[in-house]
Amino acid sequence: MLELDYLLAHRFTPNSGVALEDKVITTVLQTIREGLLKISDDIRLKTEETPEAYVKSKLGLLPALVKDADQVKSLTIIDAPGMAPQRIGTID
């Protein structure tokens, strides 16, 4: 009942555990912001970097991305029994 009151009327008692605390919201948003800034910094071409060096540095990330993609596929297969794995060729 407390959850419905919070969801539908936004009424809650502090420390009831129904609504997230401001500290938790702030921490999550700060973590997301830091992650987005890191991504932005990682994909930006540095002033001292040539376009060729930039492309080569990003190509070096492909094996890790393929491994991550395979893990995501594996989890999808585990979550959906009866699904046959469909593997796309990888770069060796």
Secondary structure, 3 states (H helix, E strand, C coil): CHHHHHHHHCCCCCCCCCCCCHHHHHHHHHHHHHHHHHHHHHHCCCCCCCHHHHHHHHHCCHHHHHHHHHHHHHHHHHHCCCCCCCCCCCCC
